[in-house]
Amino acid sequence: MAAAPLDTRDPALLQRTRQGLYWRLMSALFEEGDAAPNLESLAGELAAAAGLPKELLDPKISIDALVARFPKLKPDRAAAPWL
């Protein structure tokens, strides 16, 4: 079942979404992915709801490879030249 798109007009929802992704990032950073599979699931659902490719969550793929594979991400990459 496809995730419903995120309502970007709701600041509280966006804040909760960011918080969920930050927790997932911290989990991956400290290699706790196996201990927190719910965060992986949450991140996947949030990426799908935001219309982002699931490959975006793969820590092994480079940003340049993501942009090459998913050209619609190019404007976001251009907005963050430090990456």
Buried (B, 14 or more C-beta within 10 A) or exposed (E): EEEEEBEEEEEEEEEEBEEBBEBBBEBBEEEEBEEBEEBBEBBBBBBBBBEBBEEBBEEEEEEEEBBEEBEEBEEBBEEEEEE
